[in-house]
């Protein structure tokens, strides 16, 4: 593991093996291991398969040789049978049969079978196919096929019939054999008898190639139906291969048999062994073909054992390469971490030295070694002239002052102060001097930083002046749009007998009426910027606590009220009594509930009310209120329409909420034509800003002795007509007095 030898400025400069880096290393090592295992496995598999192919090519060549020799041996046996059939001893016996001649003939045959291992027996049958005698009497009970006797036969003369392979028990073991039959004819081609020779196939194979009798090179012989006739003398140790004579490979190993049945030669790679097979033809005779399969195999475990030396070499090589790859991965990541750590340290030092803070480095002789551009700018000197200058001269300090700095540096390794350089450099600088030891060298160096705090001092001076300006006899406070108090002066705290304004609202300190009217006050501040009114500090007190409140709103970039400045001044009781009757709802105030509208309508003088008109405005556009989620959209649209109408609402007109999406405008001293003109101009102005879509207006005139409810109902009739007509969306009703 790499280690950091130098002292670090911060932990980020060190050598860090992050979680992402560790995961990356683990992933690469895992991929390397999997790749090497798969590659080694593939190479070993390819090597074993190549060894199998070499073995198969060799075995196939041997099978061809064995098949050729076996066919030649069968042909030779046919010739030998023909020689037996034409021998003088047999002719003499057939001419004049006698026991003596029979005995000589049997002795001659016994000598032949003794000298020829594959020749099991020689037998003689009479013209009717009945057994007469043989050398061993092993086949005395085997009758001749009827197709070979008499007139049913298709062969004769000097021809030799070769039978298919069959089994016979000899000494407790099944012996595969075939017999050859020769026809013994008279000169007139009548049958005198039949000579049959019996040949052992297993002995014939052993005499051709003795090596095939061992387990290292097994040889199987099968007929075209899959029955095994040779090659199972000993246990095979191969799954699905019959281990007895006469076993069916067709039933025990169907996949292998299908491959053999479809082709005359080839290879088959099984789970346990690799097989090589070849179809041979022993003899061709009339309407009969004697075809058999020669097969050999090698177990996969033997191939793997033969290839084990190379496998061990490959495995060892793969392990060495894997270890080298892991080491290379680890070293490459460690090198990258070290490089990035060094790059980060260099970049960090460069950023620190080239930051917005002036910085100079001073040697042990108090001479400037180097400085950045910010330091030269703050000290109003060219960068080249700062080199080799004395630190004491730069700081404009006396000897005793500079001596105190050096003494403090020796104790604490750091000194900090604010120096006024207004006369020299035109700014105030915060100076910090730090002492650091040289690594591997004696002595030390100083790092001096300069920071311009002129603006900070100006801000502090402005804050002091604002505090002096706010310290007056009028109670004032700064609050948010929701009424939360932020700041206040001492007069405000004394007025409400509180110590601070934390977690307090202006509506809680004043009477309850202002809390219910706060939303209208904020709306007026948003439209006009100011609001004035009289409030009570404590409505339950018998003393005169009436105050004249002045609120001034400050808007944000979106046009919403962000901060409110509140001033509170004392207001005499006589002033209140004198002006109480003059207070009327401001024309830009929106009446919230029906009770306020009733009070306003009842407060109108008789002439203004009788000559008044009422405008009912519906701002609900089509497709609105089709879903509960559209209510917020409708409320936002209604608010925008209200603000726009309030900006141009004539003096004396009063607006009020009626229902969701409906507004009422009462227009005193306004006949129906003037009301219609006001509605047209309002609708045109709304269309100009894109708010006029779907707005309908209904206008009604006041009727004698009419209540406000009847007044509004007449306007509702006009509004329904406006929606039905659909032209300019404005309609009048009940504008003539009855």
ABEGO torsion letter per residue (X at the ends): XBBBABBBABAAABBBBBAAAAAAAAAAAAAAAAAAAAAAAAAAAAAAAAAAAAAAAAAAAAAAAAAAAAAAAAAAAAAAAAAAAABAAAAAAAABBBAAAAAAAAAAAAAAAAABAABABBBBBBAAGBBABBAAGAAAABBBBAAABEAABABEEABBBBBBBBBBBBGGBBBBBBBBBBBBBBAAGBBAEBBBBBBBAAAAAAAABAAAABAABBBBBBBAAGBBABGAABBAGBBGBBABBGBBAAAABAAAAAAAAABABEBBBBAABBBBBBBBBABBBBGBBBBBBBBBBBBAAAAAAAAAAAAAAAAAAAAAAAAAAAAAAAAAAAAAAAAAAAAAAAAAAAAAAABABBBBBBBAAGBBABBBAAAAAAAGBBAAAABGBBAAAAAGBBAAAAAAAAAAAAAAGBBBBBBBAAAAAGBBBBBBBBBBBBBGBBEBBBBBBBBBAAAAAAAAAAAAAAAAAABBABBBBBBBAAGBBABBBAAAAAAAGBABABGBBAAAABBAAAAAAAAAAAAAAAAAGBBBBBBBABAABABBABBBBBBBBBBBAAGBBABBBBBBBBBBAAAAAAAAAABBBBAABBBABAAAAAAAAAABBAAAAAABBBBBBBABBBGBGABAAAAAAAAAAAAAAAAAAAAABBBGBBBBBABBGBBBBBBBGBBAAAAAAAAAAAAAAAAAAGAABGBBBBBBBBBBGBBAAAAAAAAAAAAAAAAAAGBGGBBBBGABBX
